[in-house]
Amino acid sequence: MKEYKVVVPKLGLRNRTKHFEDLLNQYSREGWTVNTITQGWGSVIFERDKNR
């Protein structure tokens, strides 16, 4: 079974790409993988196995 997390990133105006990369790396370290990234980085949907 999978569990999902929807994140609306707060990236600011400067260094958006770096902040977005940091956000992805942070969740990756917690075992989450990216399922979907909406257009314009409006939200990111992560997934991982619930019984891990």
mmCIF file of the N, C-alpha and C atoms, coordinates in Angstrom:
data_MODEL
# 
_entry.id   MODEL 
# 
loop_
_atom_site.group_PDB 
_atom_site.id 
_atom_site.type_symbol 
_atom_site.label_atom_id 
_atom_site.label_alt_id 
_atom_site.label_comp_id 
_atom_site.label_asym_id 
_atom_site.label_entity_id 
_atom_site.label_seq_id 
_atom_site.pdbx_PDB_ins_code 
_atom_site.Cartn_x 
_atom_site.Cartn_y 
_atom_site.Cartn_z 
_atom_site.occupancy 
_atom_site.B_iso_or_equiv 
_atom_site.pdbx_formal_charge 
_atom_site.auth_seq_id 
_atom_site.auth_comp_id 
_atom_site.auth_asym_id 
_atom_site.auth_atom_id 
_atom_site.pdbx_PDB_model_num 
ATOM 1   N N  . MET A 1 1  ? 0.846  -1.172 0.000   1.00 0.00 ? 1  MET A N  1 
ATOM 2   C CA . MET A 1 1  ? 0.000  0.000  0.000   1.00 0.00 ? 1  MET A CA 1 
ATOM 3   C C  . MET A 1 1  ? 0.896  1.241  0.000   1.00 0.00 ? 1  MET A C  1 
ATOM 4   N N  . LYS A 1 2  ? 0.456  2.249  -0.686  1.00 0.00 ? 2  LYS A N  1 
ATOM 5   C CA . LYS A 1 2  ? 1.208  3.497  -0.801  1.00 0.00 ? 2  LYS A CA 1 
ATOM 6   C C  . LYS A 1 2  ? 0.564  4.584  0.057   1.00 0.00 ? 2  LYS A C  1 
ATOM 7   N N  . GLU A 1 3  ? 1.380  5.533  0.477   1.00 0.00 ? 3  GLU A N  1 
ATOM 8   C CA . GLU A 1 3  ? 0.872  6.747  1.105   1.00 0.00 ? 3  GLU A CA 1 
ATOM 9   C C  . GLU A 1 3  ? 1.398  7.926  0.310   1.00 0.00 ? 3  GLU A C  1 
ATOM 10  N N  . TYR A 1 4  ? 0.649  9.004  0.317   1.00 0.00 ? 4  TYR A N  1 
ATOM 11  C CA . TYR A 1 4  ? 0.970  10.168 -0.502  1.00 0.00 ? 4  TYR A CA 1 
ATOM 12  C C  . TYR A 1 4  ? 1.037  11.420 0.346   1.00 0.00 ? 4  TYR A C  1 
ATOM 13  N N  . LYS A 1 5  ? 1.820  12.384 -0.126  1.00 0.00 ? 5  LYS A N  1 
ATOM 14  C CA . LYS A 1 5  ? 1.951  13.675 0.554   1.00 0.00 ? 5  LYS A CA 1 
ATOM 15  C C  . LYS A 1 5  ? 1.940  14.747 -0.524  1.00 0.00 ? 5  LYS A C  1 
ATOM 16  N N  . VAL A 1 6  ? 1.102  15.763 -0.349  1.00 0.00 ? 6  VAL A N  1 
ATOM 17  C CA . VAL A 1 6  ? 1.046  16.898 -1.267  1.00 0.00 ? 6  VAL A CA 1 
ATOM 18  C C  . VAL A 1 6  ? 1.724  18.078 -0.584  1.00 0.00 ? 6  VAL A C  1 
ATOM 19  N N  . VAL A 1 7  ? 2.712  18.664 -1.268  1.00 0.00 ? 7  VAL A N  1 
ATOM 20  C CA . VAL A 1 7  ? 3.475  19.784 -0.720  1.00 0.00 ? 7  VAL A CA 1 
ATOM 21  C C  . VAL A 1 7  ? 3.340  20.965 -1.668  1.00 0.00 ? 7  VAL A C  1 
ATOM 22  N N  . VAL A 1 8  ? 3.001  22.128 -1.100  1.00 0.00 ? 8  VAL A N  1 
ATOM 23  C CA . VAL A 1 8  ? 2.977  23.380 -1.865  1.00 0.00 ? 8  VAL A CA 1 
ATOM 24  C C  . VAL A 1 8  ? 4.235  24.145 -1.460  1.00 0.00 ? 8  VAL A C  1 
ATOM 25  N N  . PRO A 1 9  ? 5.257  24.138 -2.340  1.00 0.00 ? 9  PRO A N  1 
ATOM 26  C CA . PRO A 1 9  ? 6.534  24.737 -1.949  1.00 0.00 ? 9  PRO A CA 1 
ATOM 27  C C  . PRO A 1 9  ? 6.476  26.250 -1.855  1.00 0.00 ? 9  PRO A C  1 
ATOM 28  N N  . LYS A 1 10 ? 7.128  26.775 -0.850  1.00 0.00 ? 10 LYS A N  1 
ATOM 29  C CA . LYS A 1 10 ? 7.319  28.223 -0.682  1.00 0.00 ? 10 LYS A CA 1 
ATOM 30  C C  . LYS A 1 10 ? 8.757  28.509 -1.102  1.00 0.00 ? 10 LYS A C  1 
ATOM 31  N N  . LEU A 1 11 ? 8.947  28.930 -2.337  1.00 0.00 ? 11 LEU A N  1 
ATOM 32  C CA . LEU A 1 11 ? 10.291 29.024 -2.903  1.00 0.00 ? 11 LEU A CA 1 
ATOM 33  C C  . LEU A 1 11 ? 10.877 30.426 -2.873  1.00 0.00 ? 11 LEU A C  1 
ATOM 34  N N  . GLY A 1 12 ? 10.057 31.444 -2.695  1.00 0.00 ? 12 GLY A N  1 
ATOM 35  C CA . GLY A 1 12 ? 10.564 32.811 -2.707  1.00 0.00 ? 12 GLY A CA 1 
ATOM 36  C C  . GLY A 1 12 ? 10.862 33.290 -4.117  1.00 0.00 ? 12 GLY A C  1 
ATOM 37  N N  . LEU A 1 13 ? 11.451 34.451 -4.226  1.00 0.00 ? 13 LEU A N  1 
ATOM 38  C CA . LEU A 1 13 ? 11.719 35.036 -5.531  1.00 0.00 ? 13 LEU A CA 1 
ATOM 39  C C  . LEU A 1 13 ? 13.136 34.782 -6.023  1.00 0.00 ? 13 LEU A C  1 
ATOM 40  N N  . ARG A 1 14 ? 14.053 34.586 -5.106  1.00 0.00 ? 14 ARG A N  1 
ATOM 41  C CA . ARG A 1 14 ? 15.453 34.390 -5.481  1.00 0.00 ? 14 ARG A CA 1 
ATOM 42  C C  . ARG A 1 14 ? 15.843 32.935 -5.261  1.00 0.00 ? 14 ARG A C  1 
ATOM 43  N N  . ASN A 1 15 ? 16.714 32.432 -6.131  1.00 0.00 ? 15 ASN A N  1 
ATOM 44  C CA . ASN A 1 15 ? 17.241 31.064 -6.012  1.00 0.00 ? 15 ASN A CA 1 
ATOM 45  C C  . ASN A 1 15 ? 16.136 30.008 -5.970  1.00 0.00 ? 15 ASN A C  1 
ATOM 46  N N  . ARG A 1 16 ? 15.104 30.189 -6.795  1.00 0.00 ? 16 ARG A N  1 
ATOM 47  C CA . ARG A 1 16 ? 13.981 29.247 -6.801  1.00 0.00 ? 16 ARG A CA 1 
ATOM 48  C C  . ARG A 1 16 ? 14.422 27.824 -7.110  1.00 0.00 ? 16 ARG A C  1 
ATOM 49  N N  . THR A 1 17 ? 15.314 27.674 -8.084  1.00 0.00 ? 17 THR A N  1 
ATOM 50  C CA . THR A 1 17 ? 15.762 26.342 -8.475  1.00 0.00 ? 17 THR A CA 1 
ATOM 51  C C  . THR A 1 17 ? 16.500 25.662 -7.332  1.00 0.00 ? 17 THR A C  1 
ATOM 52  N N  . LYS A 1 18 ? 17.364 26.385 -6.646  1.00 0.00 ? 18 LYS A N  1 
ATOM 53  C CA . LYS A 1 18 ? 18.118 25.829 -5.516  1.00 0.00 ? 18 LYS A CA 1 
ATOM 54  C C  . LYS A 1 18 ? 17.179 25.423 -4.378  1.00 0.00 ? 18 LYS A C  1 
ATOM 55  N N  . HIS A 1 19 ? 16.205 26.275 -4.065  1.00 0.00 ? 19 HIS A N  1 
ATOM 56  C CA . HIS A 1 19 ? 15.249 25.957 -3.003  1.00 0.00 ? 19 HIS A CA 1 
ATOM 57  C C  . HIS A 1 19 ? 14.415 24.735 -3.373  1.00 0.00 ? 19 HIS A C  1 
ATOM 58  N N  . PHE A 1 20 ? 14.033 24.642 -4.655  1.00 0.00 ? 20 PHE A N  1 
ATOM 59  C CA . PHE A 1 20 ? 13.248 23.494 -5.107  1.00 0.00 ? 20 PHE A CA 1 
ATOM 60  C C  . PHE A 1 20 ? 14.072 22.213 -5.012  1.00 0.00 ? 20 PHE A C  1 
ATOM 61  N N  . GLU A 1 21 ? 15.327 22.283 -5.401  1.00 0.00 ? 21 GLU A N  1 
ATOM 62  C CA . GLU A 1 21 ? 16.228 21.130 -5.301  1.00 0.00 ? 21 GLU A CA 1 
ATOM 63  C C  . GLU A 1 21 ? 16.391 20.700 -3.843  1.00 0.00 ? 21 GLU A C  1 
ATOM 64  N N  . ASP A 1 22 ? 16.556 21.649 -2.942  1.00 0.00 ? 22 ASP A N  1 
ATOM 65  C CA . ASP A 1 22 ? 16.685 21.339 -1.508  1.00 0.00 ? 22 ASP A CA 1 
ATOM 66  C C  . ASP A 1 22 ? 15.428 20.654 -0.983  1.00 0.00 ? 22 ASP A C  1 
ATOM 67  N N  . LEU A 1 23 ? 14.251 21.122 -1.419  1.00 0.00 ? 23 LEU A N  1 
ATOM 68  C CA . LEU A 1 23 ? 12.987 20.526 -0.996  1.00 0.00 ? 23 LEU A CA 1 
ATOM 69  C C  . LEU A 1 23 ? 12.906 19.067 -1.457  1.00 0.00 ? 23 LEU A C  1 
ATOM 70  N N  . LEU A 1 24 ? 13.240 18.813 -2.723  1.00 0.00 ? 24 LEU A N  1 
ATOM 71  C CA . LEU A 1 24 ? 13.204 17.447 -3.249  1.00 0.00 ? 24 LEU A CA 1 
ATOM 72  C C  . LEU A 1 24 ? 14.183 16.544 -2.515  1.00 0.00 ? 24 LEU A C  1 
ATOM 73  N N  . ASN A 1 25 ? 15.383 17.042 -2.248  1.00 0.00 ? 25 ASN A N  1 
ATOM 74  C CA . ASN A 1 25 ? 16.385 16.243 -1.532  1.00 0.00 ? 25 ASN A CA 1 
ATOM 75  C C  . ASN A 1 25 ? 15.966 15.946 -0.102  1.00 0.00 ? 25 ASN A C  1 
ATOM 76  N N  . GLN A 1 26 ? 15.328 16.908 0.553   1.00 0.00 ? 26 GLN A N  1 
ATOM 77  C CA . GLN A 1 26 ? 14.874 16.717 1.930   1.00 0.00 ? 26 GLN A CA 1 
ATOM 78  C C  . GLN A 1 26 ? 13.868 15.563 2.007   1.00 0.00 ? 26 GLN A C  1 
ATOM 79  N N  . TYR A 1 27 ? 12.876 15.573 1.135   1.00 0.00 ? 27 TYR A N  1 
ATOM 80  C CA . TYR A 1 27 ? 11.865 14.508 1.160   1.00 0.00 ? 27 TYR A CA 1 
ATOM 81  C C  . TYR A 1 27 ? 12.443 13.177 0.693   1.00 0.00 ? 27 TYR A C  1 
ATOM 82  N N  . SER A 1 28 ? 13.401 13.219 -0.210  1.00 0.00 ? 28 SER A N  1 
ATOM 83  C CA . SER A 1 28 ? 14.050 11.992 -0.669  1.00 0.00 ? 28 SER A CA 1 
ATOM 84  C C  . SER A 1 28 ? 14.764 11.294 0.481   1.00 0.00 ? 28 SER A C  1 
ATOM 85  N N  . ARG A 1 29 ? 15.425 12.064 1.332   1.00 0.00 ? 29 ARG A N  1 
ATOM 86  C CA . ARG A 1 29 ? 16.112 11.487 2.497   1.00 0.00 ? 29 ARG A CA 1 
ATOM 87  C C  . ARG A 1 29 ? 15.126 10.809 3.449   1.00 0.00 ? 29 ARG A C  1 
ATOM 88  N N  . GLU A 1 30 ? 13.872 11.263 3.445   1.00 0.00 ? 30 GLU A N  1 
ATOM 89  C CA . GLU A 1 30 ? 12.846 10.675 4.305   1.00 0.00 ? 30 GLU A CA 1 
ATOM 90  C C  . GLU A 1 30 ? 12.160 9.469  3.654   1.00 0.00 ? 30 GLU A C  1 
ATOM 91  N N  . GLY A 1 31 ? 12.606 9.086  2.442   1.00 0.00 ? 31 GLY A N  1 
ATOM 92  C CA . GLY A 1 31 ? 12.047 7.918  1.780   1.00 0.00 ? 31 GLY A CA 1 
ATOM 93  C C  . GLY A 1 31 ? 10.950 8.211  0.777   1.00 0.00 ? 31 GLY A C  1 
ATOM 94  N N  . TRP A 1 32 ? 10.654 9.471  0.525   1.00 0.00 ? 32 TRP A N  1 
ATOM 95  C CA . TRP A 1 32 ? 9.615  9.846  -0.432  1.00 0.00 ? 32 TRP A CA 1 
ATOM 96  C C  . TRP A 1 32 ? 10.187 9.904  -1.840  1.00 0.00 ? 32 TRP A C  1 
ATOM 97  N N  . THR A 1 33 ? 9.382  9.516  -2.825  1.00 0.00 ? 33 THR A N  1 
ATOM 98  C CA . THR A 1 33 ? 9.742  9.680  -4.235  1.00 0.00 ? 33 THR A CA 1 
ATOM 99  C C  . THR A 1 33 ? 8.706  10.585 -4.890  1.00 0.00 ? 33 THR A C  1 
ATOM 100 N N  . VAL A 1 34 ? 9.133  11.322 -5.905  1.00 0.00 ? 34 VAL A N  1 
ATOM 101 C CA . VAL A 1 34 ? 8.234  12.249 -6.589  1.00 0.00 ? 34 VAL A CA 1 
ATOM 102 C C  . VAL A 1 34 ? 7.288  11.460 -7.474  1.00 0.00 ? 34 VAL A C  1 
ATOM 103 N N  . ASN A 1 35 ? 5.999  11.725 -7.316  1.00 0.00 ? 35 ASN A N  1 
ATOM 104 C CA . ASN A 1 35 ? 4.979  11.123 -8.163  1.00 0.00 ? 35 ASN A CA 1 
ATOM 105 C C  . ASN A 1 35 ? 4.583  12.096 -9.260  1.00 0.00 ? 35 ASN A C  1 
ATOM 106 N N  . THR A 1 36 ? 4.312  13.362 -8.895  1.00 0.00 ? 36 THR A N  1 
ATOM 107 C CA . THR A 1 36 ? 3.860  14.378 -9.845  1.00 0.00 ? 36 THR A CA 1 
ATOM 108 C C  . THR A 1 36 ? 4.361  15.744 -9.407  1.00 0.00 ? 36 THR A C  1 
ATOM 109 N N  . ILE A 1 37 ? 4.765  16.550 -10.380 1.00 0.00 ? 37 ILE A N  1 
ATOM 110 C CA . ILE A 1 37 ? 5.071  17.961 -10.154 1.00 0.00 ? 37 ILE A CA 1 
ATOM 111 C C  . ILE A 1 37 ? 4.147  18.749 -11.073 1.00 0.00 ? 37 ILE A C  1 
ATOM 112 N N  . THR A 1 38 ? 3.312  19.616 -10.502 1.00 0.00 ? 38 THR A N  1 
ATOM 113 C CA . THR A 1 38 ? 2.385  20.379 -11.326 1.00 0.00 ? 38 THR A CA 1 
ATOM 114 C C  . THR A 1 38 ? 3.117  21.500 -12.052 1.00 0.00 ? 38 THR A C  1 
ATOM 115 N N  . GLN A 1 39 ? 2.473  22.016 -13.069 1.00 0.00 ? 39 GLN A N  1 
ATOM 116 C CA . GLN A 1 39 ? 3.068  23.069 -13.881 1.00 0.00 ? 39 GLN A CA 1 
ATOM 117 C C  . GLN A 1 39 ? 3.393  24.283 -13.018 1.00 0.00 ? 39 GLN A C  1 
ATOM 118 N N  . GLY A 1 40 ? 4.583  24.845 -13.231 1.00 0.00 ? 40 GLY A N  1 
ATOM 119 C CA . GLY A 1 40 ? 5.004  26.021 -12.472 1.00 0.00 ? 40 GLY A CA 1 
ATOM 120 C C  . GLY A 1 40 ? 5.382  25.716 -11.034 1.00 0.00 ? 40 GLY A C  1 
ATOM 121 N N  . TRP A 1 41 ? 5.637  24.454 -10.729 1.00 0.00 ? 41 TRP A N  1 
ATOM 122 C CA . TRP A 1 41 ? 6.013  24.022 -9.377  1.00 0.00 ? 41 TRP A CA 1 
ATOM 123 C C  . TRP A 1 41 ? 4.975  24.435 -8.332  1.00 0.00 ? 41 TRP A C  1 
ATOM 124 N N  . GLY A 1 42 ? 3.700  24.457 -8.737  1.00 0.00 ? 42 GLY A N  1 
ATOM 125 C CA . GLY A 1 42 ? 2.634  24.854 -7.825  1.00 0.00 ? 42 GLY A CA 1 
ATOM 126 C C  . GLY A 1 42 ? 2.458  23.886 -6.668  1.00 0.00 ? 42 GLY A C  1 
ATOM 127 N N  . SER A 1 43 ? 2.620  22.603 -6.940  1.00 0.00 ? 43 SER A N  1 
ATOM 128 C CA . SER A 1 43 ? 2.583  21.598 -5.886  1.00 0.00 ? 43 SER A CA 1 
ATOM 129 C C  . SER A 1 43 ? 3.349  20.366 -6.348  1.00 0.00 ? 43 SER A C  1 
ATOM 130 N N  . VAL A 1 44 ? 3.780  19.595 -5.373  1.00 0.00 ? 44 VAL A N  1 
ATOM 131 C CA . VAL A 1 44 ? 4.532  18.367 -5.636  1.00 0.00 ? 44 VAL A CA 1 
ATOM 132 C C  . VAL A 1 44 ? 3.846  17.252 -4.866  1.00 0.00 ? 44 VAL A C  1 
ATOM 133 N N  . ILE A 1 45 ? 3.614  16.134 -5.538  1.00 0.00 ? 45 ILE A N  1 
ATOM 134 C CA . ILE A 1 45 ? 3.012  14.974 -4.887  1.00 0.00 ? 45 ILE A CA 1 
ATOM 135 C C  . ILE A 1 45 ? 4.097  13.915 -4.742  1.00 0.00 ? 45 ILE A C  1 
ATOM 136 N N  . PHE A 1 46 ? 4.315  13.495 -3.508  1.00 0.00 ? 46 PHE A N  1 
ATOM 137 C CA . PHE A 1 46 ? 5.298  12.468 -3.186  1.00 0.00 ? 46 PHE A CA 1 
ATOM 138 C C  . PHE A 1 46 ? 4.563  11.192 -2.805  1.00 0.00 ? 46 PHE A C  1 
ATOM 139 N N  . GLU A 1 47 ? 5.242  10.045 -2.973  1.00 0.00 ? 47 GLU A N  1 
ATOM 140 C CA . GLU A 1 47 ? 4.683  8.775  -2.546  1.00 0.00 ? 47 GLU A CA 1 
ATOM 141 C C  . GLU A 1 47 ? 5.768  7.910  -1.924  1.00 0.00 ? 47 GLU A C  1 
ATOM 142 N N  . ARG A 1 48 ? 5.344  6.988  -1.072  1.00 0.00 ? 48 ARG A N  1 
ATOM 143 C CA . ARG A 1 48 ? 6.247  5.965  -0.520  1.00 0.00 ? 48 ARG A CA 1 
ATOM 144 C C  . ARG A 1 48 ? 5.406  4.816  -0.026  1.00 0.00 ? 48 ARG A C  1 
ATOM 145 N N  . ASP A 1 49 ? 6.061  3.683  0.177   1.00 0.00 ? 49 ASP A N  1 
ATOM 146 C CA . ASP A 1 49 ? 5.361  2.507  0.699   1.00 0.00 ? 49 ASP A CA 1 
ATOM 147 C C  . ASP A 1 49 ? 4.973  2.761  2.148   1.00 0.00 ? 49 ASP A C  1 
ATOM 148 N N  . LYS A 1 50 ? 3.726  2.465  2.473   1.00 0.00 ? 50 LYS A N  1 
ATOM 149 C CA . LYS A 1 50 ? 3.239  2.695  3.826   1.00 0.00 ? 50 LYS A CA 1 
ATOM 150 C C  . LYS A 1 50 ? 3.841  1.692  4.811   1.00 0.00 ? 50 LYS A C  1 
ATOM 151 N N  . ASN A 1 51 ? 4.041  0.475  4.396   1.00 0.00 ? 51 ASN A N  1 
ATOM 152 C CA . ASN A 1 51 ? 4.570  -0.583 5.281   1.00 0.00 ? 51 ASN A CA 1 
ATOM 153 C C  . ASN A 1 51 ? 6.061  -0.775 5.021   1.00 0.00 ? 51 ASN A C  1 
ATOM 154 N N  . ARG A 1 52 ? 6.846  0.250  5.336   1.00 0.00 ? 52 ARG A N  1 
ATOM 155 C CA . ARG A 1 52 ? 8.272  0.126  5.076   1.00 0.00 ? 52 ARG A CA 1 
ATOM 156 C C  . ARG A 1 52 ? 9.035  -0.131 6.334   1.00 0.00 ? 52 ARG A C  1 
# 
